[in-house]
């Protein structure tokens, strides 16, 4: 999706509740499925929002991802398989800048 279209979608969705990436769900999937590569991004806007969050058994924290939206669903790509992966921002302290909160890291280290 081009930048102008993404901006238009955001403007049209003003007032809608924000969805943010669900780090607990992502960590649980990674722990249970032991994938090689996991990426996160927003549906229909991966080019501008997506990035690698886990690769070859290691957390990736320095990748640039934007993982919150009032119109695009946060998703996870597990070895190339896309899945919705979000929680409503009203139900969490996470936001678009949250990257690997401690509680998600704890799931992977257990």
N, C-alpha and C positions, 0 to 999 in steps of 0.2 A: 504494500500500500504506500502511495506517495505521501509526502509530508502534508500537503494541502488537504488531501482526503482524510488523513488521520486527525488533523486539526478540526475539520468540519464535523467529523463524527463526535469528537470531544465536545464541541460547542452544542451540537444537537442533543447531547446526553447530559448537559448541565442539570444538576439537581438529582441525577440518579445516584444511588449509593455506590461507593467505591468497592471494588474487589481487589484484594491483594494476594500475592503468591502465598500458598500454604506451605511453609517450611517444614512443619511437622509431618504433613502428608508426604512431602518430597523425601524427607529423611527416612520415613518408614518404608517407602517404596524402594529406596536405595538399599537399605539394610536387608529387606526381604528378597529382593531380586538380584542384587549384586551385579548391576550393569557396568559396562565399560565406560560409556559416555552418557551424561545427563545434561541436558540444556533446559533453560527456562526462558519464557518470553510471553508476549501477548498475542493471542489469536489474531490472524490477519495483519500483524505488524511485526513479525519476527525479525525482519531485516533491520529494524531500528531499535528493537527492545530486547532481542534475545542474546543469550550468551551461555557459555559452558559453566555449570555450577559444580560438576563432579566428573572426574576423569581418572581412569586407571587406579581406582581405589583411594583417591585423594579428593578432598574438598578443594574447590577452586573459588577463591574469594576476590581475586583481582580482575575478574571479567566484568565488563560494563553491561549491566542488565537494568531494565526499567520494568518493574513487575507490579504495577497497580494501574487500574483504569476504571472509569465509570461506564465504559462501553465495550472494551475488548477483554475477553476472558483470559486470565493468566493460565498458562499451560506449562506442562513439563513434557519433555521429549526424552524417553528412556530408550536408549539404543535405537533411536529413530521412530519410536512409537509415540504419537502425541496423545496426551490425556489432559483434561481440565484439572487444574490444581489451584484452588483458591479458597479463601475465606473472606467474609465480608469485613471490611476495615472496622466497622462499628463493633465487631466481636473480638478484636485483637489490638495490640499496641503496635503491630507492624505497619509499615507504610512502603512507599515505592523505594525508599533507600535502605530497607532492611536486607541484610545479606548474612546468611547463616547465623541466626540467633543461637545463644548458648543452649537452649532447650532442644533445638534440632541437632546440634553437634553432639549432644549427650546421647541421642538415639543411635547415632553412628558409632559412638565409642563404647556402647554397652555390649 
